[in-house]
């Protein structure tokens, strides 16, 4: 899986066709390594995404909404200064490498016409984004590199931009047939075809190299052989002729609903897996990276929350194990009472200084049918009466401890359930705001005095919760919280008395509100709302139980944790949610 030079050629071809001559209206930097250029052309508005991260570098049009930080980074401010109002006049690629040049016409600080160039190097962990003037002098870079990082190529403001070394590899779109013959003739006979292609030619991903081998031989791991060379040469030239002719067919390989690979050509090497083709390269990249990017970003940004929750869970579990062990020990309380009773009944037979008392246990029989003899340990320093009182005190202590431990265990289990609800909230977090709400919730709940990303002033600000909204097939709105704060808000602030409240039964999950607006919901409305509540919960599988009732029946106990409610009048529905169907109902 890689954004190779062929895929870059496909996206640049699409940019040339749809955005050449477009003007830059706005510049955003939603992530540290990601830029979005809002353009306006004759075809309308376009949003060009350039991701220079190490995980998923790419360039292409996008329709996925992104949340922008309140304070734009310096690189974003610089691009706004120089590019806002600029016209895109040229889009090119560095031979057949993963480097794109976007040339803009704009005006400098004095009002004179000038040229600016945005260079996107999309090379895995070496990805970068550089902003240069018309003479390719670096104005700024997303990631700078001085002599301590690279002794050959420095990327610093004021320096001249230079291309990275090709490593001696040949461009596959400009190679002649004679040169191709020479490369394959010089390759070791037993080496796999795909490895020869990747080793000899620049900008070719493993998937495309394997596809050439598969198309020529029917296998992806075929070794080079004279008998195969004719068909291999034909397939090789055919693939890269498509790039020269800009004849692209972007496609994604799906394992069920999970995307596993993509390319600028259909991939047939995956056998029974579904291959889905797209007319637009940008649309295909959106489809492939939407959930992947979100999960990656959430994992990075939520590392501190995850660590805090994991530590809290470990602490609570350890405490509960100790308390349950102590509760088991409290079962000896009745035994202590028996010892006290027997000592009191036989006090005339005992005296100070006795180490043990062997007394008749009238509650149990031995094998011969006689009363059993019980050996009771005594404190030699105490009188028999004091020894009896000592056992009675132990008995009373276990009674008190049993009551308190039972209460503490219930509190610990409730706290553990709350931690699980926050874990579940993390899986549904989509934006930095969602994570900020979780941090604030944990802060208010007393789990951290200060957390990364938590804004102390946020308590004083009016907060707009970005909860999920869906529209049923019959036109009713369903609200769904992504964390406990949003759950509380939609349940106790947004929902009207005649709206319906849904929640997966006996498990952590989101609150869902079916907004009726005084109308009577249909069976489809109820089913859809129940499916949404089931999907956004910890429950898995089919026939998930979902409780629902009127919102007026939902109460929040005083001092309860965020998201915790009680209800006594409800119905239960059993549903099997379809993620694709529910995703199609969600408002963007």
Backbone torsions as a table, in degrees:
resi	resn	phi	psi	omega
1	UNK	NA	111.9	-178.7
2	UNK	-158.9	146.5	173.4
3	UNK	-84.9	94.1	-174.0
4	UNK	-90.8	-177.8	-176.8
5	UNK	-66.3	-31.3	176.9
6	UNK	-65.7	-42.5	177.5
7	UNK	-66.7	-36.3	176.7
8	UNK	-63.9	-41.6	177.8
9	UNK	-60.9	-37.9	179.1
10	UNK	-65.5	-44.9	-178.9
11	UNK	-69.9	-37.8	178.5
12	UNK	-67.0	-35.7	176.0
13	UNK	-61.8	-41.2	178.7
14	UNK	-66.9	-37.8	178.9
15	UNK	-66.0	-42.2	179.2
16	UNK	-61.4	-40.5	-177.1
17	UNK	-72.4	-33.5	-171.0
18	UNK	-107.9	-19.0	-170.9
19	UNK	-132.1	1.3	178.1
20	UNK	-65.7	126.9	-174.9
21	UNK	92.9	-5.3	179.3
22	UNK	-72.2	152.6	177.9
23	UNK	-106.1	146.3	179.8
24	UNK	-81.8	119.4	178.4
25	UNK	-90.8	-44.8	-177.2
26	UNK	-145.1	156.2	176.5
27	UNK	-127.1	129.3	179.7
28	UNK	-124.1	153.0	172.7
29	UNK	-134.0	80.0	-175.9
30	UNK	-67.2	-26.9	178.5
31	UNK	-127.2	164.5	-178.1
32	UNK	-59.0	-32.7	-174.9
33	UNK	-119.5	29.5	-176.0
34	UNK	-140.7	131.3	179.9
35	UNK	-120.4	141.1	173.3
36	UNK	-123.9	125.4	177.4
37	UNK	-103.7	115.4	176.3
38	UNK	-84.5	115.6	-175.2
39	UNK	-112.8	158.6	174.8
40	UNK	-132.9	119.4	-179.7
41	UNK	-128.6	-175.1	178.9
42	UNK	-63.9	-26.7	179.4
43	UNK	-82.5	-5.1	-178.7
44	UNK	112.5	-165.5	-178.5
45	UNK	-78.1	140.9	177.0
46	UNK	-135.2	146.5	177.0
47	UNK	-118.4	113.9	-178.0
48	UNK	-98.3	119.3	-179.7
49	UNK	-99.1	132.3	173.6
50	UNK	-125.0	111.5	-179.5
51	UNK	-106.2	117.1	179.7
52	UNK	-109.3	30.0	177.8
53	UNK	-80.5	165.9	-178.1
54	UNK	-79.2	-22.1	-176.0
55	UNK	-86.0	-51.7	-173.5
56	UNK	-131.8	59.5	-179.4
57	UNK	-67.7	140.0	-179.5
58	UNK	-173.4	168.9	173.2
59	UNK	-140.5	142.2	179.7
60	UNK	165.5	163.6	176.1
61	UNK	-68.7	146.7	-179.5
62	UNK	-138.3	150.3	174.6
63	UNK	-117.9	4.3	-178.8
64	UNK	-78.4	122.8	177.9
65	UNK	-68.7	139.9	179.3
66	UNK	-123.4	142.8	177.1
67	UNK	-89.1	130.2	-177.0
68	UNK	-99.0	146.6	179.1
69	UNK	-67.6	153.5	179.9
70	UNK	-64.7	-36.4	179.9
71	UNK	-111.8	105.5	-177.5
72	UNK	-62.7	142.1	176.8
73	UNK	-64.1	165.2	-176.5
74	UNK	-62.5	-38.9	-178.7
75	UNK	-63.8	-38.5	177.6
76	UNK	-64.8	-43.6	179.8
77	UNK	-62.2	-38.2	179.3
78	UNK	-66.2	-42.9	178.3
79	UNK	-64.8	-36.8	176.9
80	UNK	-62.6	-39.4	-178.6
81	UNK	-63.3	-43.2	-172.8
82	UNK	-95.3	-26.6	-170.9
83	UNK	-106.2	-18.1	-178.8
84	UNK	-63.5	121.4	-176.0
85	UNK	91.6	-6.6	-179.2
86	UNK	-73.7	154.2	-179.2
87	UNK	-108.7	130.8	177.7
88	UNK	-77.5	117.0	-174.3
89	UNK	-113.7	-18.0	-177.7
90	UNK	-155.1	138.4	176.9
91	UNK	-129.5	124.7	-177.0
92	UNK	-144.1	168.4	-179.1
93	UNK	-125.4	142.8	179.1
94	UNK	-75.1	95.3	-177.5
95	UNK	49.3	-121.6	174.5
96	UNK	-120.2	61.7	178.3
97	UNK	-122.6	171.9	-176.6
98	UNK	-89.8	49.3	-179.4
99	UNK	-129.8	125.5	-178.8
100	UNK	-115.2	143.5	177.1
101	UNK	-118.0	122.3	175.4
102	UNK	-111.4	112.1	-176.7
103	UNK	-100.2	132.2	-177.2
104	UNK	-121.9	145.9	169.7
105	UNK	-102.3	129.3	-177.8
106	UNK	-152.0	-164.6	177.5
107	UNK	-126.7	145.9	-180.0
108	UNK	-83.6	-171.7	-176.8
109	UNK	-63.3	-25.3	-179.1
110	UNK	-91.3	-2.3	178.4
111	UNK	91.7	4.6	179.1
112	UNK	-85.4	147.1	177.8
113	UNK	-65.2	139.8	179.6
114	UNK	-151.9	172.5	-179.2
115	UNK	-117.5	139.0	174.6
116	UNK	-128.8	147.4	-175.9
117	UNK	-128.6	128.5	173.9
118	UNK	-102.7	120.4	-177.1
119	UNK	-107.3	120.8	178.8
120	UNK	-109.3	109.6	175.9
121	UNK	-98.1	109.7	-172.4
122	UNK	-109.6	71.5	-170.2
123	UNK	-124.4	57.2	176.9
124	UNK	61.2	-129.2	-177.3
125	UNK	-69.3	-12.6	177.3
126	UNK	-96.7	11.8	-178.5
127	UNK	-62.3	147.7	-178.5
128	UNK	-159.5	164.1	177.1
129	UNK	-134.2	122.1	-176.4
130	UNK	-124.0	145.7	178.9
131	UNK	-116.7	121.9	-173.8
132	UNK	-125.6	162.2	173.5
133	UNK	-87.2	-172.9	-176.4
134	UNK	-65.5	-22.1	178.5
135	UNK	-94.9	14.2	-179.2
136	UNK	59.4	37.3	171.8
137	UNK	-94.6	128.5	-173.6
138	UNK	-68.8	123.7	174.6
139	UNK	-89.2	-44.0	178.0
140	UNK	-159.6	160.0	179.5
141	UNK	-138.0	144.8	177.0
142	UNK	-64.9	-40.0	177.5
143	UNK	-130.3	114.6	179.8
144	UNK	-84.8	155.2	178.6
145	UNK	-141.2	117.9	178.3
146	UNK	-104.7	-167.7	-176.6
147	UNK	-63.5	-26.4	-179.5
148	UNK	-71.5	-22.0	-179.4
149	UNK	-102.0	-34.8	-177.4
150	UNK	-146.2	115.8	-176.7
151	UNK	-81.5	-10.8	-176.6
152	UNK	-104.4	-41.7	-171.0
153	UNK	-130.4	109.5	179.0
154	UNK	-98.8	138.3	178.6
155	UNK	-120.1	86.6	-177.1
156	UNK	-132.1	149.4	177.8
157	UNK	-57.3	132.3	-178.9
158	UNK	96.2	-17.9	179.8
159	UNK	-86.5	161.5	178.5
160	UNK	-82.1	137.8	178.9
161	UNK	-77.5	137.4	176.1
162	UNK	-135.4	148.0	-179.5
163	UNK	-73.0	148.4	174.8
164	UNK	-68.5	160.8	-179.4
165	UNK	-66.5	142.4	178.6
166	UNK	-81.1	-10.0	179.9
167	UNK	69.7	21.1	178.4
168	UNK	80.5	6.4	-179.6
169	UNK	-82.2	155.7	-176.4
170	UNK	-101.3	146.3	176.1
171	UNK	-75.3	124.2	-177.0
172	UNK	-74.2	-17.3	-178.7
173	UNK	-87.4	-15.4	179.8
174	UNK	-114.0	0.9	-178.2
175	UNK	-70.5	137.9	177.6
176	UNK	-83.6	164.7	179.7
177	UNK	-63.3	-36.1	179.5
178	UNK	-65.9	-43.0	179.0
179	UNK	-65.8	-37.3	178.4
180	UNK	-64.0	-42.4	177.5
181	UNK	-58.7	-43.2	-177.2
182	UNK	-66.6	-39.0	-179.3
183	UNK	-64.5	-47.4	-179.4
184	UNK	-70.6	-31.0	178.1
185	UNK	-67.9	-33.4	-178.4
186	UNK	-83.0	-11.3	-177.5
187	UNK	-75.1	147.9	177.1
188	UNK	-60.2	138.0	-173.2
189	UNK	-60.7	-38.4	-174.0
190	UNK	-88.7	-0.7	-176.8
191	UNK	-78.0	143.7	-179.8
192	UNK	-63.8	143.8	-178.2
193	UNK	-58.5	-45.0	-177.3
194	UNK	-61.3	-37.4	180.0
195	UNK	-71.3	-35.4	177.1
196	UNK	-63.1	-44.5	-179.4
197	UNK	-61.6	-46.6	-178.5
198	UNK	-67.4	-34.0	-178.6
199	UNK	-74.8	-29.8	-172.0
200	UNK	-98.9	-26.6	-172.0
201	UNK	-119.3	143.0	-178.2
202	UNK	-83.2	151.6	170.8
203	UNK	72.8	14.0	-178.0
204	UNK	-104.1	125.5	179.4
205	UNK	-81.4	160.2	177.0
206	UNK	-57.1	-36.8	-178.0
207	UNK	-64.0	-43.6	-179.8
208	UNK	-69.1	-40.2	178.3
209	UNK	-62.0	-42.5	178.3
210	UNK	-67.1	-35.8	180.0
211	UNK	-64.9	-39.1	176.9
212	UNK	-62.2	-44.3	178.4
213	UNK	-63.2	-42.1	-178.0
214	UNK	-67.4	-41.7	-179.9
215	UNK	-64.9	-31.7	-177.0
216	UNK	-86.0	-31.2	-171.1
217	UNK	-126.4	-12.7	-176.7
218	UNK	86.1	2.6	179.1
219	UNK	-141.0	153.5	179.4
220	UNK	-91.7	-15.1	-176.7
221	UNK	-113.0	23.6	-178.6
222	UNK	-68.0	136.4	176.1
223	UNK	-83.8	154.8	-178.9
224	UNK	-64.3	134.7	177.6
225	UNK	-150.1	149.6	-176.7
226	UNK	-59.2	-37.4	-175.7
227	UNK	-68.3	-20.4	-176.6
228	UNK	-96.3	-10.0	-167.0
229	UNK	-64.1	-36.0	-179.0
230	UNK	-59.6	-51.2	180.0
231	UNK	-69.8	-32.9	178.4
232	UNK	-63.5	-46.1	-180.0
233	UNK	-61.9	-42.0	-179.7
234	UNK	-61.7	-47.5	-179.5
235	UNK	-65.3	-40.3	179.5
236	UNK	-60.5	-51.2	-178.1
237	UNK	-65.2	-33.7	-179.0
238	UNK	-65.8	-44.3	-178.7
239	UNK	-61.7	-46.8	-174.2
240	UNK	-82.9	-16.6	169.8
241	UNK	-66.9	-34.9	177.7
242	UNK	-61.2	-35.7	179.7
243	UNK	-70.4	-43.4	179.1
244	UNK	-62.5	-35.5	-178.8
245	UNK	-87.8	-1.1	-177.0
246	UNK	55.5	42.3	178.6
247	UNK	-103.3	82.4	-173.3
248	UNK	-103.5	147.2	175.8
249	UNK	-134.9	76.0	-177.7
250	UNK	-55.9	137.1	-177.2
251	UNK	-148.4	151.2	176.9
252	UNK	-120.3	137.9	174.9
253	UNK	-95.7	128.0	-176.0
254	UNK	-117.1	132.0	170.1
255	UNK	-102.1	92.4	-170.9
256	UNK	71.8	-116.9	176.7
257	UNK	-101.5	0.8	-174.8
258	UNK	-97.9	119.5	176.0
259	UNK	-72.9	132.1	-176.3
260	UNK	-116.3	-21.6	-177.6
261	UNK	-161.5	157.8	176.5
262	UNK	-147.6	161.3	178.7
263	UNK	-165.5	171.6	177.9
264	UNK	-83.5	-3.6	174.9
265	UNK	-130.6	155.2	175.9
266	UNK	-63.7	139.8	-179.1
267	UNK	-106.4	119.1	-177.8
268	UNK	-101.4	-1.4	-173.9
269	UNK	-74.5	-11.1	-173.7
270	UNK	-93.4	12.3	172.1
271	UNK	62.4	-115.6	-173.2
272	UNK	-79.6	-5.8	179.5
273	UNK	-66.3	148.3	178.5
274	UNK	-74.7	136.0	174.8
275	UNK	-113.8	115.4	-176.5
276	UNK	-106.9	122.7	-178.4
277	UNK	-94.3	154.6	-178.8
278	UNK	-133.6	147.8	175.5
279	UNK	-77.5	-30.0	-176.3
280	UNK	-114.3	133.2	176.7
281	UNK	-66.9	-37.6	178.7
282	UNK	-63.7	-41.4	177.8
283	UNK	-62.8	-40.1	179.2
284	UNK	-64.6	-43.5	179.8
285	UNK	-65.3	-38.7	175.5
286	UNK	-58.4	-47.2	-178.6
287	UNK	-61.0	-41.0	-175.4
288	UNK	-74.8	-40.2	-169.2
289	UNK	-100.5	-8.7	-173.3
290	UNK	-55.5	-59.5	-177.4
291	UNK	-72.6	-35.0	-178.8
292	UNK	-62.6	-46.3	179.4
293	UNK	-63.0	-44.6	-177.6
294	UNK	-61.2	-44.5	-179.6
295	UNK	-64.6	-40.4	-179.3
296	UNK	-64.3	-46.5	-178.7
297	UNK	-64.7	-42.4	-179.6
298	UNK	-62.5	-42.2	178.5
299	UNK	-60.6	-41.0	-179.2
300	UNK	-67.1	-47.4	-174.5
301	UNK	-77.1	-24.0	-175.0
302	UNK	-98.7	14.0	-177.2
303	UNK	-59.9	-40.6	-179.1
304	UNK	-68.4	-38.4	178.6
305	UNK	-66.2	-44.3	-179.1
306	UNK	-62.0	-41.0	178.9
307	UNK	-64.4	-42.6	179.2
308	UNK	-63.8	-44.1	-179.0
309	UNK	-66.7	-39.7	178.9
310	UNK	-63.0	-43.8	178.2
311	UNK	-64.2	-40.7	179.5
312	UNK	-64.6	-42.7	179.2
313	UNK	-62.2	-44.2	179.4
314	UNK	-61.6	-43.7	-179.6
315	UNK	-62.9	-45.6	-177.5
316	UNK	-66.4	-41.5	179.4
317	UNK	-62.9	-42.5	179.6
318	UNK	-63.6	-42.2	179.5
319	UNK	-64.0	-42.7	179.6
320	UNK	-64.3	-39.3	178.6
321	UNK	-61.8	-42.5	178.4
322	UNK	-65.4	-43.2	-179.0
323	UNK	-66.3	-37.9	177.9
324	UNK	-67.5	-34.7	175.5
325	UNK	-65.1	-41.6	177.9
326	UNK	-66.1	-34.8	178.9
327	UNK	-65.9	-36.3	175.8
328	UNK	-63.6	-39.0	178.4
329	UNK	-64.0	-28.4	-179.7
330	UNK	-67.1	-16.8	178.0
331	UNK	-66.0	-15.3	178.0
332	UNK	-77.0	-3.9	-176.5
333	UNK	-58.0	-43.0	179.7
334	UNK	-63.7	-32.0	177.8
335	UNK	-67.1	-41.2	178.2
336	UNK	-62.6	-38.8	179.7
337	UNK	-64.9	-39.9	178.5
338	UNK	-62.6	-42.8	179.2
339	UNK	-59.5	-44.5	179.8
340	UNK	-62.8	-41.6	-179.8
341	UNK	-64.4	-44.2	-178.8
342	UNK	-65.8	-39.7	178.9
343	UNK	-64.4	-43.1	-179.8
344	UNK	-63.7	-40.9	-179.0
345	UNK	-67.6	-29.3	-177.0
346	UNK	-113.3	27.7	-174.3
347	UNK	-63.7	-28.0	-179.0
348	UNK	-69.6	-19.5	-178.3
349	UNK	-92.3	-7.0	-174.1
350	UNK	-111.7	160.2	178.8
351	UNK	-147.1	161.4	179.2
352	UNK	-60.3	140.1	178.8
353	UNK	101.1	-13.4	177.0
354	UNK	-67.7	135.4	178.9
355	UNK	-87.4	-31.7	-179.5
356	UNK	-138.6	158.8	172.5
357	UNK	-131.2	119.0	176.7
358	UNK	-98.1	105.9	-171.7
359	UNK	-121.7	155.6	-178.2
360	UNK	-78.7	125.3	179.3
361	UNK	-95.2	105.8	-175.3
362	UNK	-76.6	-2.6	-178.2
363	UNK	-98.9	-6.8	-179.1
364	UNK	-139.6	153.7	-177.4
365	UNK	-119.6	150.2	175.1
366	UNK	-87.9	-174.0	-176.3
367	UNK	-66.5	-25.2	-177.9
368	UNK	-89.5	0.0	178.4
369	UNK	90.5	6.8	177.6
370	UNK	-93.5	159.5	175.3
371	UNK	-63.7	139.0	-178.3
372	UNK	-75.1	153.8	177.0
373	UNK	-99.9	132.1	-177.1
374	UNK	-112.4	129.1	179.9
375	UNK	-98.1	116.7	-175.9
376	UNK	-112.8	130.2	178.8
377	UNK	-77.6	135.4	179.4
378	UNK	-119.3	155.1	174.4
379	UNK	-90.3	118.4	-174.7
380	UNK	-65.0	-19.5	-177.3
381	UNK	-82.3	-13.3	-174.1
382	UNK	-108.7	158.2	174.1
383	UNK	-75.3	164.0	176.7
384	UNK	-55.9	-40.4	178.9
385	UNK	-64.0	-40.0	178.8
386	UNK	-67.1	-36.2	176.1
387	UNK	-63.2	-39.8	177.6
388	UNK	-62.9	-43.5	179.0
389	UNK	-63.9	-34.4	178.5
390	UNK	-61.2	-42.9	179.0
391	UNK	-70.3	-35.2	176.8
392	UNK	-64.5	-38.2	177.8
393	UNK	-64.1	-40.2	177.1
394	UNK	-62.0	-40.2	179.7
395	UNK	-63.0	-46.5	179.4
396	UNK	-64.3	-36.6	179.1
397	UNK	-64.5	-42.1	179.6
398	UNK	-66.9	-34.1	177.1
399	UNK	-63.0	-46.6	178.9
400	UNK	-64.6	-43.4	-178.8
401	UNK	-64.1	-38.2	-179.1
402	UNK	-63.4	-42.2	179.2
403	UNK	-64.7	-46.1	-177.8
404	UNK	-69.7	-40.8	179.3
405	UNK	-64.4	-38.8	177.2
406	UNK	-61.2	-40.5	178.4
407	UNK	-67.8	-43.9	-179.3
408	UNK	-65.9	-37.1	178.7
409	UNK	-66.0	-40.7	177.6
410	UNK	-62.5	-41.2	177.4
411	UNK	-64.7	-41.4	179.3
412	UNK	-64.2	-41.4	179.1
413	UNK	-66.5	-36.9	177.6
414	UNK	-66.7	-39.3	178.4
415	UNK	-65.8	-38.9	178.2
416	UNK	-64.6	-39.6	176.6
417	UNK	-62.8	-37.5	177.7
418	UNK	-64.5	-42.7	178.2
419	UNK	-59.1	-39.8	179.0
420	UNK	-64.0	-36.0	178.5
421	UNK	-66.1	-34.7	178.3
422	UNK	-71.9	-38.8	173.0
423	UNK	-55.8	-44.7	-179.9
424	UNK	-64.1	-36.1	177.9
425	UNK	-62.9	-36.8	179.4
426	UNK	-62.1	-36.1	-179.4
427	UNK	-68.9	-21.5	-178.6
428	UNK	-100.1	-6.7	-178.9
429	UNK	-64.4	133.7	-176.9
430	UNK	-120.7	-24.7	-174.1
431	UNK	-133.7	164.6	174.8
432	UNK	-57.8	-31.7	178.5
433	UNK	-64.0	-40.4	177.7
434	UNK	-59.0	-43.2	180.0
435	UNK	-68.3	-36.8	177.6
436	UNK	-62.8	-38.3	178.2
437	UNK	-65.3	-37.9	178.3
438	UNK	-67.8	-41.6	177.8
439	UNK	-61.3	-43.5	179.8
440	UNK	-64.1	-40.2	178.7
441	UNK	-60.2	-46.2	180.0
442	UNK	-66.1	-36.3	177.1
443	UNK	-62.0	-47.5	-178.5
444	UNK	-68.2	-29.4	-179.8
445	UNK	-81.0	-4.2	175.3
446	UNK	87.5	16.2	-179.2
447	UNK	-87.4	-13.4	178.2
448	UNK	-157.6	132.9	178.1
449	UNK	-76.4	-27.2	179.0
450	UNK	-155.6	130.1	-179.3
451	UNK	-128.2	151.2	176.6
452	UNK	-58.5	130.9	176.2
453	UNK	86.7	-4.1	-179.8
454	UNK	-87.7	126.9	-178.0
455	UNK	-94.3	115.1	-178.5
456	UNK	-61.6	-29.8	-177.4
457	UNK	-81.9	-9.5	-175.8
458	UNK	-63.6	-23.9	179.8
459	UNK	-65.2	-27.2	-175.5
460	UNK	-94.1	-5.1	-176.7
461	UNK	-97.9	152.0	172.4
462	UNK	-75.2	122.4	-173.6
463	UNK	-103.7	132.3	175.8
464	UNK	-99.6	110.1	-177.4
465	UNK	-76.8	130.6	-179.2
466	UNK	-96.0	61.8	179.6
467	UNK	-75.6	162.1	-178.6
468	UNK	-76.9	146.8	177.4
469	UNK	-131.1	137.5	179.8
470	UNK	-128.8	156.1	175.0
471	UNK	-122.8	121.1	-178.8
472	UNK	-70.4	168.6	179.7
473	UNK	-61.5	-26.7	178.7
474	UNK	-95.1	10.0	170.7
475	UNK	91.8	7.1	178.8
476	UNK	-90.6	150.9	-178.3
477	UNK	-92.4	138.6	174.8
478	UNK	-122.5	125.5	177.3
479	UNK	-99.8	143.2	-178.1
480	UNK	-143.8	125.4	-180.0
481	UNK	-79.5	149.1	177.9
482	UNK	-101.7	-9.8	176.6
483	UNK	-154.5	176.6	-174.7
484	UNK	-63.8	-36.0	179.0
485	UNK	-63.6	-43.5	178.3
486	UNK	-68.1	-37.8	176.5
487	UNK	-58.0	-47.6	178.3
488	UNK	-60.4	-41.4	-175.1
489	UNK	-65.6	-49.3	-176.2
490	UNK	-72.0	-28.7	-178.3
491	UNK	-77.9	-42.1	-172.1
492	UNK	-106.9	-11.8	-179.0
493	UNK	-115.7	-38.8	-174.1
494	UNK	-92.7	-43.8	-173.8
495	UNK	-64.9	136.4	173.4
496	UNK	-89.3	167.5	-175.6
497	UNK	-60.2	-34.1	-175.6
498	UNK	-92.3	2.4	173.7
499	UNK	-77.4	161.6	-178.7
500	UNK	-109.0	139.2	-178.3
501	UNK	-107.6	134.9	-178.4
502	UNK	-127.8	145.6	176.5
503	UNK	-160.0	137.9	176.9
504	UNK	-59.6	137.5	-172.2
505	UNK	-73.7	129.0	171.4
506	UNK	55.5	38.1	176.4
507	UNK	-155.8	160.5	178.5
508	UNK	-69.3	141.3	-180.0
509	UNK	176.8	178.8	-178.6
510	UNK	-81.0	153.3	168.1
511	UNK	-85.5	138.2	175.7
512	UNK	-123.0	136.3	-178.7
513	UNK	-119.5	121.6	174.2
514	UNK	-90.4	108.8	-176.2
515	UNK	-81.6	114.6	-174.2
516	UNK	-92.8	-27.7	-177.4
517	UNK	52.6	37.2	178.2
518	UNK	82.5	-1.1	-179.4
519	UNK	-95.9	165.0	178.2
520	UNK	-93.9	119.2	-179.5
521	UNK	-66.9	151.5	175.8
522	UNK	-87.1	171.0	176.8
523	UNK	-59.3	-36.9	179.0
524	UNK	-64.0	-38.7	178.6
525	UNK	-61.8	-47.1	179.1
526	UNK	-60.9	-45.3	-177.9
527	UNK	-62.9	-44.1	-179.2
528	UNK	-63.0	-45.0	179.4
529	UNK	-61.6	-41.3	178.5
530	UNK	-65.2	-38.5	178.8
531	UNK	-65.5	-38.4	177.7
532	UNK	-63.5	-46.0	178.7
533	UNK	-62.2	-38.1	-179.7
534	UNK	-69.8	-42.2	-178.2
535	UNK	-63.8	-42.2	-178.4
536	UNK	-94.0	52.2	176.4
537	UNK	-140.9	175.8	179.6
538	UNK	-78.9	-12.5	-178.2
539	UNK	-67.9	145.9	-179.9
540	UNK	-132.0	162.8	175.3
541	UNK	92.6	-156.9	-176.3
542	UNK	-106.5	164.9	177.5
543	UNK	50.7	56.3	179.2
544	UNK	-80.8	131.5	180.0
545	UNK	-78.1	129.2	179.3
546	UNK	-129.1	123.0	175.5
547	UNK	-83.9	142.6	175.1
548	UNK	-146.7	149.2	-179.0
549	UNK	-161.8	171.4	175.3
550	UNK	-65.1	144.4	-177.3
551	UNK	-60.5	-27.6	-179.1
552	UNK	-67.9	-17.4	180.0
553	UNK	-85.5	-5.1	-176.9
554	UNK	-89.9	126.2	-179.7
555	UNK	-124.5	148.8	176.0
556	UNK	-114.4	116.0	-179.7
557	UNK	-62.4	149.9	178.4
558	UNK	-61.3	129.8	177.9
559	UNK	78.8	6.2	-178.5
560	UNK	-70.7	155.9	177.2
561	UNK	-63.9	156.2	177.0
562	UNK	-56.9	136.8	178.0
563	UNK	87.2	-9.5	-177.5
564	UNK	-88.1	130.4	178.0
565	UNK	-138.4	167.6	173.8
566	UNK	-130.8	152.0	177.0
567	UNK	-156.4	151.4	-176.7
568	UNK	-122.7	-20.5	-179.8
569	UNK	-114.2	114.2	-177.4
570	UNK	-157.0	165.1	170.2
571	UNK	-113.1	163.9	178.0
572	UNK	-128.6	128.9	177.1
573	UNK	-113.8	150.6	177.1
574	UNK	-116.3	118.1	-173.8
575	UNK	-132.2	158.3	175.2
576	UNK	-123.7	96.0	-172.6
577	UNK	-69.6	145.2	175.4
578	UNK	-108.0	108.9	-176.2
579	UNK	-56.7	-39.5	-178.7
580	UNK	-65.1	-43.5	-180.0
581	UNK	-62.7	-44.4	-177.8
582	UNK	-67.6	-38.8	177.8
583	UNK	-60.8	-35.2	-179.7
584	UNK	-71.2	-20.7	-179.2
585	UNK	-89.2	-10.2	-174.9
586	UNK	-76.3	137.8	174.7
587	UNK	-73.9	136.9	179.1
588	UNK	-79.9	NA	NA
